[in-house]
Amino acid sequence: MDYLEYIQNQVSRGKWSFSSKEMADILGIPPKDKLTTLRRRGRIISPARGFHVIVPEEYIHSGRLPVERYIDQLMNYFSLPYYVGLLTAASYYGSSHQSPLSFQVVTSRDKRNIRIANNRILFYRKKNAAVIPVTKRKTATGYFNVSTPEATFLDLVEFHRQVGGLGHVGLVVSEMVEQLSPRAFREIAHHYTNAVVQRGAYLLELLDQRRCCEVLDVYFRDHRPIYTYLNPSGKKDRTNRHPRWKLFINETIDVEQ
């Protein structure tokens, strides 16, 4: 079997990715030169050292292979829990505030961002990523993990500085409010700090999500939040208090588009 037959054999078995070691085990020779040839011909991309993705014919000349096709296999190769989150996940739930060239992934360890085939894979570290609720989304090559709408919302609040600020989070969520479940907030709020849930509750109130807010009212009866700033990076102004969510409102947020 030569290296082209190896690629064809992988595809015939429904496998669109492979490691250098797997290829070497089958061919019996170090595959470095063969991999270089395949990359030059546009037949594979290599988003990580030793990990390679087969490019379908229809994408060879486009220069851009959707990350959805291989993100699950890539994270399995890293042996890390993960989910597609933040603005990328929000785009699956109806938000249009996301660059199609950036693909945001949440995982439990620091990972260097990847730039490959006109895509950027941006990694965000979250220690408890393995317990955050996800759904499975189908692609042509299998499935990948996506945070639930409620987890997506709270993650956006938690990482608000990295995604454009709380005002931008409000605009993003305004396009996906119909996906939010009050019951789900009750089940996942404990995975986040009180401060994150307080800020999220305030945004939900601005978005007139009364049932979600009522659920969080009940949640805070047992979790006893203390006053914190709406924008932790903003001015330390305590004159404007929001008693319901125990927030110092130090930023004006407009959720109207």
N, C-alpha and C positions, 0 to 999 in steps of 0.2 A: 504493500500500500504506500503510495506517495502522499505528499502533503495535501495536494488538491483532492485526492480521493478521501483523505481523512476528513476534510471539511465537508465534502458531500455526504459522507457517512454520518457525520454528526447531525446534519440537517435532516437526513432521512429518518433519523431516530428522534426528531423533534427537539434536539439539543442545539441551542444557538450560542452557547459559550463553552469555553474549555480553558484549562490551565496549561501552562508550558509543560508541567510534569506529566499531565495526562497525555499530551501529544507525544512527548518523548518516550513514554512507556509503550505506546502503540507502535511508533515508527522505529524505535530502537536507536535513535541518534539524537544528539542535541539539536533542538529545533530553531535555534537563534536565527540562522540565515534564512530559513524557510519562512519564519514569522515576519522578518523584515520584507521579504518579497510579497507576502500576502498583504501587509500593510500598504506597501507601495502601490499595489494593484487595487487598493480600496476594498479588498475582500474581508478584512478584519479591522477592528480598532482595539486598542489596548488601554482601557481606562485605569488599570492598576498594574504594577509590575507582576508579571507571571499570570495575568488574567486577560483573556481575549474574547471578543464578541464577534460573531460572524455577521457580516452585513448582507442583508438580502439584496437580490438583484435590483429591486426598485429603488434602493437607497444608495447604491454605489456612486451614482453621479450627483446626488443631491448634496453631499457633503455634511449631512446632519442626520444622525440616527436617533430616534426618540429614546430618551433615558428609560422610559417605562418598560422598554423591551428587555432591559438587562439589570435593572436596579436590584431586584430580588436576588438574582444570581451573584451579583457583585457583593452584596452585603453578607450573603452566605459564605462567599469566599473569604471575607474579612472575619467571619464568625462573630458578627455583632448583631444584636437586636436593633431594629430600625423601624421607622415608618416615614412615608412621604408626608410632609406636614407644611404648616405655615401658609404662605401665599400660594404654593403649588397645590396643596390640599384644598384651599379655599376655591381655587379655580374649578375644581371638580364639583363644587357645591353651588356654583352659580356666580362667583365673583370674577370680574374681568381685570382686576388690578394686579396683574402679574406679567412680568416679562417672559415670553415663551422660551427665551434662551437661558433662563435660570431655573434650576430644579432643586428644591429645598428638601433636605433629608435630616431627620432628627435621629440621633443614635446616642449610645451610652458613653462613648469615649470620644476624645478629641480626634478628628480626622482632618487631614489636609484637603482643602477644596480641590476639585478636579476640573480641568478644562480639556474637553475632548470633543472632536467632531462638531465644532461650532456650538457646543453646549457647555454650560457651567453647572457642575454639581456642587451645591453649597451644603456643608455639614454643620449641624448645630448640636452641641453637647447637652444632654439632659440625663442626669444620673438614673432617673427612674423610667427611662424610655421603654423598658421591657414591660411595664405594667400599664402603660397608657392604652386605652381602648382603640382598636383599629378595625377597619373593614378591609375585606379583600377585593381588589379591583382587577378585573380580567384584562389581559392583553393577548396579542397574537402568540406570545411565547410562554404564557402561564399567568401567574397572579403576583400582585405586589401589595404591600401593606400601606394603607392610607389612614391617617387619624380620623376619628369620627368628627362630625361637625362641631360638637361641643368641645372636644379636645382641641380641635383646630382653633376654635375661638379663644380658649384659655391660653393656648400656646402663643397665639398672636399677641395677647396681652402680656404674657411673660417675656417674650422676645421683642417687645414693641420698638425698642430702640434700633434693632437690627432690620426691622421691616418698614421703617418710615414714620414711626411715632404713633401715639395713641389716636390722634386724629385720623391718620390713614387707616388704622385698624378699624375704627368706627365706620369708615366708608366701605371697607372690604366686607365687613360683617353685615352692613345694611343690605347687601345683595344676596345674603345667604340665610337671613333670619327665618325663612320658612322651613329650613332644614333643622332648626334647633329644637330639641326636646326638653321640656322642663324635668321630666323624670330622669333623663340622662345626666343633667347637671347635678341632681341629687346623688347620683352614683359615682361621679368622677371628681367632684369638688375636693375631696380629701387628698387627691393626688397633687394638689397645688397649695402653695402658701396662702394664708389668709389675705395677704396684701394683693396677690394676683386675683383672687376671687373677688375681693372688694372692688378693685378697678374694673374687672369684668362686669360685675353687677351694676356699677354706675353706667357703663356703656349700654348695657341691656335696658336700663331705665330710660336713657336718652332715646333708645330705639323703640320704646313703648312695648317692650316684651314683658308684660305684666305677670304672666304665669311663671315665667322663668325667675323673675325677681321674687315672687312669693315663695318659690322653692328655696331660694338662697336666703330669704328672711328666716325661714325655719332652720336652715343649715347653720346660720350664725348664732342661733340661740344656744347651741351646744359648743360652738367653737370660739366664741367670745373674742372678736377682733378688737384691736386697739387702733387709735387714729394713726393714719399714715398719709403720705402725700399721693395725690392722684398721679402726678408725674414726679418720680423720685429724682429725676435729673433737673427739675425746674427750680424756680425760686422757692426758698423756704418760707413761704407766706402762709400763716395760719389764720388769717382773718376770715376767710370764706370756708365755713365748715358745712359738711353734708352729714347730718347725724345718722341717717338711715344706714349708710355704708361706712360711717366713720372715716371720712376722707377730708383732707384739706384740699380744696379745689384750687390748685395753682396753675391750671391751664384751661383755656376755653376750647371746647371740642364741638365742632359742627359736623353732625352726621348726615346733614342734607347734602345731596350731590348737586 
